[in-house]
Amino acid sequence: MTFIYPSVIKEENGVFKGFFPDLDKVTFEGNDINTAIDDAQAVLYDFIRVELTEEDSPQLPSVSDESELNLSDGEFVRNICVHFRYTEGWDE
C-alpha cells in the first residue's frame, strides 16, 4: 500500500520545518531539505502504522488537494510518500 500526503514546509533560520495539514500535530524538521523530507517520511510512516494497527478499523484522514491549502509567505508543498507491504490478515 502506498500513502501520499501533502506537507507544508518553510525554511526558518537555516532549518526546514514542516507539518501535514491533514494530520493533527504531525510535524518534522531538518537542517536541510533532504533531512527534513527524510524526517517527514519517518513521522508519516509512524502515524499511519499506528492508525493501521488500531483495534477498531483504521481511520486515516482524507488527503487535501494542494489547491485547497492556504500557504503563507515562504511556504511550499511537497507530497510525502510512504509504502507499506501487505501483511497477513490484510485483504489485497
N, CA, C and O atoms as CSV, one atom per row, in Angstrom:
chain,resi,resn,atom,element,x,y,z
A,1,MET,N,N,0.837,-1.161,0.000
A,1,MET,CA,C,0.000,0.000,0.000
A,1,MET,C,C,0.889,1.234,0.000
A,1,MET,O,O,1.922,1.270,0.669
A,2,THR,N,N,0.483,2.230,-0.747
A,2,THR,CA,C,1.208,3.484,-0.803
A,2,THR,C,C,0.302,4.601,-0.304
A,2,THR,O,O,-0.864,4.688,-0.688
A,3,PHE,N,N,0.842,5.441,0.543
A,3,PHE,CA,C,0.120,6.586,1.081
A,3,PHE,C,C,0.890,7.844,0.716
A,3,PHE,O,O,2.110,7.902,0.872
A,4,ILE,N,N,0.175,8.848,0.230
A,4,ILE,CA,C,0.792,10.117,-0.133
A,4,ILE,C,C,-0.012,11.238,0.518
A,4,ILE,O,O,-1.217,11.366,0.298
A,5,TYR,N,N,0.673,12.043,1.322
A,5,TYR,CA,C,0.050,13.187,1.976
A,5,TYR,C,C,0.874,14.441,1.672
A,5,TYR,O,O,2.103,14.383,1.635
A,6,PRO,N,N,0.198,15.572,1.456
A,6,PRO,CA,C,0.941,16.813,1.244
A,6,PRO,C,C,1.505,17.332,2.562
A,6,PRO,O,O,0.876,17.223,3.614
A,7,SER,N,N,2.690,17.891,2.478
A,7,SER,CA,C,3.285,18.556,3.639
A,7,SER,C,C,3.557,20.009,3.259
A,7,SER,O,O,3.783,20.326,2.091
A,8,VAL,N,N,3.532,20.873,4.248
A,8,VAL,CA,C,3.854,22.282,4.048
A,8,VAL,C,C,5.181,22.533,4.750
A,8,VAL,O,O,5.341,22.232,5.933
A,9,ILE,N,N,6.129,23.088,4.004
A,9,ILE,CA,C,7.491,23.276,4.516
A,9,ILE,C,C,7.878,24.746,4.390
A,9,ILE,O,O,7.483,25.440,3.453
A,10,LYS,N,N,8.668,25.197,5.372
A,10,LYS,CA,C,9.202,26.555,5.335
A,10,LYS,C,C,10.589,26.540,5.951
A,10,LYS,O,O,10.832,25.862,6.949
A,11,GLU,N,N,11.494,27.294,5.347
A,11,GLU,CA,C,12.840,27.410,5.896
A,11,GLU,C,C,12.859,28.591,6.857
A,11,GLU,O,O,12.490,29.709,6.498
A,12,GLU,N,N,13.298,28.322,8.093
A,12,GLU,CA,C,13.377,29.357,9.126
A,12,GLU,C,C,14.745,29.287,9.792
A,12,GLU,O,O,15.083,28.294,10.437
A,13,ASN,N,N,15.520,30.339,9.631
A,13,ASN,CA,C,16.851,30.416,10.255
A,13,ASN,C,C,17.730,29.216,9.926
A,13,ASN,O,O,18.422,28.689,10.797
A,14,GLY,N,N,17.702,28.790,8.678
A,14,GLY,CA,C,18.552,27.687,8.243
A,14,GLY,C,C,18.019,26.303,8.551
A,14,GLY,O,O,18.695,25.310,8.283
A,15,VAL,N,N,16.820,26.217,9.108
A,15,VAL,CA,C,16.204,24.929,9.436
A,15,VAL,C,C,14.899,24.816,8.650
A,15,VAL,O,O,14.098,25.751,8.618
A,16,PHE,N,N,14.699,23.668,8.020
A,16,PHE,CA,C,13.458,23.417,7.303
A,16,PHE,C,C,12.475,22.749,8.253
A,16,PHE,O,O,12.738,21.670,8.783
A,17,LYS,N,N,11.337,23.410,8.461
A,17,LYS,CA,C,10.307,22.897,9.361
A,17,LYS,C,C,9.035,22.684,8.570
A,17,LYS,O,O,8.731,23.441,7.647
A,18,GLY,N,N,8.290,21.645,8.934
A,18,GLY,CA,C,7.070,21.387,8.202
A,18,GLY,C,C,6.020,20.668,9.022
A,18,GLY,O,O,6.247,20.246,10.156
A,19,PHE,N,N,4.856,20.548,8.393
A,19,PHE,CA,C,3.733,19.858,9.022
A,19,PHE,C,C,2.852,19.277,7.927
A,19,PHE,O,O,2.961,19.638,6.755
A,20,PHE,N,N,1.980,18.372,8.339
A,20,PHE,CA,C,0.994,17.773,7.447
A,20,PHE,C,C,-0.359,18.395,7.762
A,20,PHE,O,O,-0.895,18.162,8.845
A,21,PRO,N,N,-0.930,19.180,6.848
A,21,PRO,CA,C,-2.207,19.835,7.148
A,21,PRO,C,C,-3.343,18.859,7.447
A,21,PRO,O,O,-4.292,19.214,8.147
A,22,ASP,N,N,-3.258,17.645,6.929
A,22,ASP,CA,C,-4.323,16.662,7.133
A,22,ASP,C,C,-4.149,15.826,8.401
A,22,ASP,O,O,-5.068,15.115,8.809
A,23,LEU,N,N,-2.979,15.911,9.019
A,23,LEU,CA,C,-2.681,15.082,10.191
A,23,LEU,C,C,-2.445,15.989,11.392
A,23,LEU,O,O,-1.514,16.794,11.399
A,24,ASP,N,N,-3.276,15.856,12.385
A,24,ASP,CA,C,-3.225,16.722,13.558
A,24,ASP,C,C,-1.908,16.565,14.316
A,24,ASP,O,O,-1.557,15.467,14.747
A,25,LYS,N,N,-1.195,17.660,14.472
A,25,LYS,CA,C,0.019,17.749,15.289
A,25,LYS,C,C,1.170,16.880,14.802
A,25,LYS,O,O,2.015,16.491,15.608
A,26,VAL,N,N,1.231,16.564,13.519
A,26,VAL,CA,C,2.344,15.787,12.973
A,26,VAL,C,C,3.297,16.770,12.287
A,26,VAL,O,O,2.971,17.343,11.247
A,27,THR,N,N,4.476,16.955,12.885
A,27,THR,CA,C,5.453,17.915,12.391
A,27,THR,C,C,6.795,17.224,12.146
A,27,THR,O,O,7.021,16.093,12.576
A,28,PHE,N,N,7.671,17.933,11.447
A,28,PHE,CA,C,9.007,17.408,11.158
A,28,PHE,C,C,9.946,18.573,10.918
A,28,PHE,O,O,9.503,19.711,10.757
A,29,GLU,N,N,11.252,18.294,10.893
A,29,GLU,CA,C,12.233,19.327,10.585
A,29,GLU,C,C,13.562,18.698,10.200
A,29,GLU,O,O,13.793,17.507,10.406
A,30,GLY,N,N,14.426,19.526,9.638
A,30,GLY,CA,C,15.760,19.076,9.266
A,30,GLY,C,C,16.649,20.257,8.957
A,30,GLY,O,O,16.167,21.342,8.631
A,31,ASN,N,N,17.959,20.044,9.060
A,31,ASN,CA,C,18.918,21.110,8.787
A,31,ASN,C,C,19.031,21.437,7.310
A,31,ASN,O,O,19.548,22.493,6.946
A,32,ASP,N,N,18.554,20.540,6.453
A,32,ASP,CA,C,18.473,20.803,5.015
A,32,ASP,C,C,17.200,20.137,4.508
A,32,ASP,O,O,16.566,19.369,5.232
A,33,ILE,N,N,16.828,20.429,3.273
A,33,ILE,CA,C,15.555,19.931,2.752
A,33,ILE,C,C,15.523,18.406,2.697
A,33,ILE,O,O,14.483,17.806,2.968
A,34,ASN,N,N,16.630,17.776,2.355
A,34,ASN,CA,C,16.644,16.307,2.274
A,34,ASN,C,C,16.441,15.661,3.639
A,34,ASN,O,O,15.726,14.666,3.757
A,35,THR,N,N,17.065,16.219,4.661
A,35,THR,CA,C,16.886,15.694,6.019
A,35,THR,C,C,15.456,15.919,6.493
A,35,THR,O,O,14.873,15.055,7.147
A,36,ALA,N,N,14.890,17.079,6.165
A,36,ALA,CA,C,13.509,17.358,6.544
A,36,ALA,C,C,12.554,16.375,5.878
A,36,ALA,O,O,11.623,15.887,6.519
A,37,ILE,N,N,12.774,16.081,4.605
A,37,ILE,CA,C,11.900,15.133,3.901
A,37,ILE,C,C,12.065,13.724,4.469
A,37,ILE,O,O,11.084,12.993,4.609
A,38,ASP,N,N,13.293,13.342,4.795
A,38,ASP,CA,C,13.503,12.033,5.439
A,38,ASP,C,C,12.738,11.958,6.760
A,38,ASP,O,O,12.109,10.943,7.059
A,39,ASP,N,N,12.794,13.032,7.549
A,39,ASP,CA,C,12.073,13.069,8.823
A,39,ASP,C,C,10.567,13.036,8.577
A,39,ASP,O,O,9.830,12.381,9.313
A,40,ALA,N,N,10.109,13.745,7.540
A,40,ALA,CA,C,8.682,13.749,7.197
A,40,ALA,C,C,8.215,12.335,6.855
A,40,ALA,O,O,7.145,11.912,7.292
A,41,GLN,N,N,9.010,11.605,6.077
A,41,GLN,CA,C,8.644,10.228,5.736
A,41,GLN,C,C,8.585,9.355,6.978
A,41,GLN,O,O,7.692,8.517,7.103
A,42,ALA,N,N,9.517,9.539,7.889
A,42,ALA,CA,C,9.544,8.733,9.115
A,42,ALA,C,C,8.324,8.999,9.990
A,42,ALA,O,O,7.705,8.057,10.485
A,43,VAL,N,N,7.966,10.281,10.187
A,43,VAL,CA,C,6.825,10.567,11.053
A,43,VAL,C,C,5.512,10.182,10.377
A,43,VAL,O,O,4.573,9.761,11.053
A,44,LEU,N,N,5.433,10.319,9.052
A,44,LEU,CA,C,4.227,9.890,8.335
A,44,LEU,C,C,4.081,8.373,8.438
A,44,LEU,O,O,2.984,7.873,8.687
A,45,TYR,N,N,5.167,7.647,8.249
A,45,TYR,CA,C,5.142,6.185,8.364
A,45,TYR,C,C,4.655,5.780,9.757
A,45,TYR,O,O,3.786,4.918,9.884
A,46,ASP,N,N,5.211,6.398,10.798
A,46,ASP,CA,C,4.820,6.059,12.171
A,46,ASP,C,C,3.346,6.368,12.425
A,46,ASP,O,O,2.641,5.576,13.051
A,47,PHE,N,N,2.880,7.524,11.939
A,47,PHE,CA,C,1.481,7.897,12.120
A,47,PHE,C,C,0.563,6.854,11.476
A,47,PHE,O,O,-0.383,6.380,12.105
A,48,ILE,N,N,0.843,6.505,10.237
A,48,ILE,CA,C,-0.015,5.557,9.520
A,48,ILE,C,C,0.081,4.164,10.136
A,48,ILE,O,O,-0.926,3.464,10.245
A,49,ARG,N,N,1.287,3.757,10.541
A,49,ARG,CA,C,1.461,2.442,11.173
A,49,ARG,C,C,0.590,2.326,12.415
A,49,ARG,O,O,-0.066,1.306,12.622
A,50,VAL,N,N,0.580,3.358,13.236
A,50,VAL,CA,C,-0.241,3.345,14.450
A,50,VAL,C,C,-1.719,3.266,14.083
A,50,VAL,O,O,-2.466,2.491,14.681
A,51,GLU,N,N,-2.145,4.061,13.105
A,51,GLU,CA,C,-3.549,4.041,12.696
A,51,GLU,C,C,-3.963,2.674,12.158
A,51,GLU,O,O,-5.065,2.204,12.442
A,52,LEU,N,N,-3.093,2.038,11.389
A,52,LEU,CA,C,-3.424,0.737,10.794
A,52,LEU,C,C,-3.449,-0.393,11.819
A,52,LEU,O,O,-4.063,-1.433,11.577
A,53,THR,N,N,-2.792,-0.202,12.952
A,53,THR,CA,C,-2.765,-1.262,13.962
A,53,THR,C,C,-3.792,-1.042,15.069
A,53,THR,O,O,-3.838,-1.812,16.028
A,54,GLU,N,N,-4.607,-0.009,14.949
A,54,GLU,CA,C,-5.665,0.228,15.933
A,54,GLU,C,C,-6.623,-0.956,15.957
A,54,GLU,O,O,-6.864,-1.588,14.928
A,55,GLU,N,N,-7.155,-1.249,17.105
A,55,GLU,CA,C,-8.103,-2.357,17.243
A,55,GLU,C,C,-9.352,-2.133,16.397
A,55,GLU,O,O,-9.838,-3.049,15.733
A,56,ASP,N,N,-9.867,-0.897,16.430
A,56,ASP,CA,C,-11.014,-0.574,15.588
A,56,ASP,C,C,-10.517,-0.403,14.159
A,56,ASP,O,O,-9.311,-0.412,13.910
A,57,SER,N,N,-11.428,-0.250,13.240
A,57,SER,CA,C,-10.994,-0.064,11.853
A,57,SER,C,C,-10.204,1.241,11.739
A,57,SER,O,O,-10.548,2.240,12.371
A,58,PRO,N,N,-9.143,1.224,10.927
A,58,PRO,CA,C,-8.299,2.414,10.806
A,58,PRO,C,C,-9.082,3.604,10.253
A,58,PRO,O,O,-9.922,3.456,9.364
A,59,GLN,N,N,-8.796,4.762,10.785
A,59,GLN,CA,C,-9.450,5.993,10.360
A,59,GLN,C,C,-8.399,6.970,9.856
A,59,GLN,O,O,-8.031,7.908,10.562
A,60,LEU,N,N,-7.916,6.756,8.642
A,60,LEU,CA,C,-6.936,7.673,8.078
A,60,LEU,C,C,-7.645,8.892,7.506
A,60,LEU,O,O,-8.670,8.760,6.838
A,61,PRO,N,N,-7.101,10.084,7.768
A,61,PRO,CA,C,-7.734,11.299,7.258
A,61,PRO,C,C,-7.688,11.361,5.739
A,61,PRO,O,O,-6.791,10.798,5.111
A,62,SER,N,N,-8.678,12.060,5.146
A,62,SER,CA,C,-8.632,12.259,3.702
A,62,SER,C,C,-7.479,13.191,3.361
A,62,SER,O,O,-6.964,13.921,4.207
A,63,VAL,N,N,-7.098,13.139,2.113
A,63,VAL,CA,C,-5.946,13.896,1.626
A,63,VAL,C,C,-6.430,15.184,0.968
A,63,VAL,O,O,-7.296,15.160,0.093
A,64,SER,N,N,-5.863,16.308,1.399
A,64,SER,CA,C,-6.207,17.598,0.807
A,64,SER,C,C,-5.571,17.736,-0.569
A,64,SER,O,O,-4.494,17.203,-0.835
A,65,ASP,N,N,-6.255,18.454,-1.418
A,65,ASP,CA,C,-5.680,18.821,-2.706
A,65,ASP,C,C,-4.783,20.038,-2.474
A,65,ASP,O,O,-5.111,20.909,-1.669
A,66,GLU,N,N,-3.663,20.095,-3.174
A,66,GLU,CA,C,-2.721,21.195,-2.985
A,66,GLU,C,C,-3.392,22.556,-3.186
A,66,GLU,O,O,-3.030,23.527,-2.521
A,67,SER,N,N,-4.355,22.634,-4.090
A,67,SER,CA,C,-5.033,23.911,-4.357
A,67,SER,C,C,-5.895,24.371,-3.177
A,67,SER,O,O,-6.275,25.540,-3.114
A,68,GLU,N,N,-6.208,23.469,-2.246
A,68,GLU,CA,C,-7.018,23.806,-1.075
A,68,GLU,C,C,-6.200,24.364,0.079
A,68,GLU,O,O,-6.763,24.874,1.047
A,69,LEU,N,N,-4.881,24.273,-0.014
A,69,LEU,CA,C,-4.012,24.691,1.087
A,69,LEU,C,C,-3.746,26.190,1.021
A,69,LEU,O,O,-3.435,26.730,-0.040
A,70,ASN,N,N,-3.872,26.847,2.156
A,70,ASN,CA,C,-3.571,28.279,2.251
A,70,ASN,C,C,-2.140,28.429,2.748
A,70,ASN,O,O,-1.862,28.227,3.930
A,71,LEU,N,N,-1.240,28.783,1.847
A,71,LEU,CA,C,0.165,28.885,2.191
A,71,LEU,C,C,0.523,30.308,2.600
A,71,LEU,O,O,0.016,31.275,2.033
A,72,SER,N,N,1.400,30.423,3.587
A,72,SER,CA,C,1.950,31.715,3.991
A,72,SER,C,C,3.194,32.001,3.154
A,72,SER,O,O,3.671,31.134,2.422
A,73,ASP,N,N,3.709,33.209,3.267
A,73,ASP,CA,C,4.936,33.570,2.540
A,73,ASP,C,C,6.062,32.607,2.875
A,73,ASP,O,O,6.288,32.288,4.042
A,74,GLY,N,N,6.758,32.150,1.863
A,74,GLY,CA,C,7.911,31.276,2.049
A,74,GLY,C,C,7.571,29.804,2.208
A,74,GLY,O,O,8.474,28.968,2.209
A,75,GLU,N,N,6.292,29.461,2.343
A,75,GLU,CA,C,5.901,28.056,2.472
A,75,GLU,C,C,5.737,27.421,1.101
A,75,GLU,O,O,5.334,28.077,0.140
A,76,PHE,N,N,6.056,26.137,1.026
A,76,PHE,CA,C,5.845,25.383,-0.207
A,76,PHE,C,C,5.367,23.983,0.154
A,76,PHE,O,O,5.507,23.538,1.293
A,77,VAL,N,N,4.803,23.302,-0.829
A,77,VAL,CA,C,4.207,21.982,-0.600
A,77,VAL,C,C,5.091,20.911,-1.231
A,77,VAL,O,O,5.576,21.065,-2.351
A,78,ARG,N,N,5.287,19.839,-0.499
A,78,ARG,CA,C,5.926,18.628,-1.008
A,78,ARG,C,C,5.032,17.458,-0.634
A,78,ARG,O,O,4.633,17.320,0.522
A,79,ASN,N,N,4.722,16.625,-1.601
A,79,ASN,CA,C,3.982,15.398,-1.297
A,79,ASN,C,C,4.950,14.379,-0.738
A,79,ASN,O,O,6.017,14.145,-1.305
A,80,ILE,N,N,4.576,13.776,0.376
A,80,ILE,CA,C,5.415,12.784,1.047
A,80,ILE,C,C,4.752,11.422,0.882
A,80,ILE,O,O,3.559,11.257,1.138
A,81,CYS,N,N,5.544,10.460,0.453
A,81,CYS,CA,C,5.044,9.127,0.125
A,81,CYS,C,C,5.685,8.089,1.045
A,81,CYS,O,O,6.893,8.117,1.281
A,82,VAL,N,N,4.867,7.177,1.559
A,82,VAL,CA,C,5.387,6.039,2.311
A,82,VAL,C,C,4.727,4.763,1.795
A,82,VAL,O,O,3.590,4.784,1.325
A,83,HIS,N,N,5.448,3.671,1.890
A,83,HIS,CA,C,4.968,2.374,1.405
A,83,HIS,C,C,4.871,1.387,2.557
A,83,HIS,O,O,5.727,1.352,3.441
A,84,PHE,N,N,3.817,0.592,2.530
A,84,PHE,CA,C,3.645,-0.493,3.486
A,84,PHE,C,C,3.476,-1.778,2.686
A,84,PHE,O,O,2.743,-1.810,1.697
A,85,ARG,N,N,4.142,-2.816,3.109
A,85,ARG,CA,C,3.932,-4.126,2.489
A,85,ARG,C,C,2.664,-4.737,3.058
A,85,ARG,O,O,2.326,-4.543,4.226
A,86,TYR,N,N,1.971,-5.480,2.206
A,86,TYR,CA,C,0.813,-6.209,2.708
A,86,TYR,C,C,1.296,-7.223,3.737
A,86,TYR,O,O,2.336,-7.856,3.559
A,87,THR,N,N,0.539,-7.368,4.802
A,87,THR,CA,C,0.892,-8.356,5.815
A,87,THR,C,C,-0.266,-9.320,5.974
A,87,THR,O,O,-1.369,-9.085,5.479
A,88,GLU,N,N,0.002,-10.387,6.660
A,88,GLU,CA,C,-1.028,-11.398,6.886
A,88,GLU,C,C,-2.254,-10.775,7.504
A,88,GLU,O,O,-2.157,-9.997,8.453
A,89,GLY,N,N,-3.403,-11.114,6.969
A,89,GLY,CA,C,-4.642,-10.592,7.507
A,89,GLY,C,C,-5.188,-9.405,6.750
A,89,GLY,O,O,-6.337,-9.020,6.965
A,90,TRP,N,N,-4.397,-8.810,5.868
A,90,TRP,CA,C,-4.874,-7.679,5.069
A,90,TRP,C,C,-5.440,-8.205,3.772
A,90,TRP,O,O,-4.851,-9.083,3.141
A,91,ASP,N,N,-6.560,-7.680,3.377
A,91,ASP,CA,C,-7.127,-8.037,2.084
A,91,ASP,C,C,-6.374,-7.309,0.978
A,91,ASP,O,O,-5.985,-6.151,1.133
A,92,GLU,N,N,-6.175,-7.997,-0.133
A,92,GLU,CA,C,-5.479,-7.355,-1.264
A,92,GLU,C,C,-6.457,-6.719,-2.178
A,92,GLU,O,O,-6.067,-6.130,-3.186
